[in-house]
């Protein structure tokens, strides 16, 4: 007889798992909300109007989430393909990701009318993200 054949224990275990997952999701929500509010505050202090600051904060959060997801998928697939030899390429990808995330953060503080610098940041972020996606496609 296994432990989970008992219906009461099975449902009690599932209830505890659901509660732990709910608490984890709540803490993630609180953290993301704090990061969003901080990003919006930084953009407001840089001279952007409320709506523009909100859009920039949403864009920054989207870029961050996309980069983390794509980076971890890249690291997984390249690691699966190359084994320990993947340490150096993944380290280079990590450095590129950090540089891109810092560039995305600069979007918050770029002057409202500086289209040239905003375009340069957007191109750099999209190009590096495209390189990551190309590596993922090749590794898959």
Secondary structure, 3 states (H helix, E strand, C coil): CCHHHCHHHHHHHHHHHHHHHHHHHHHHHHHHHHHHHHHHHHHHHCCCCHHHHHHHHHHHHHHHHHHHHHHHHHHHHHHHHHHHHHHHHHHHHHHHHHHHHHHHHHHHHCCCCCHHHHHHHHHHHHHHHHHHHHHHHHHC
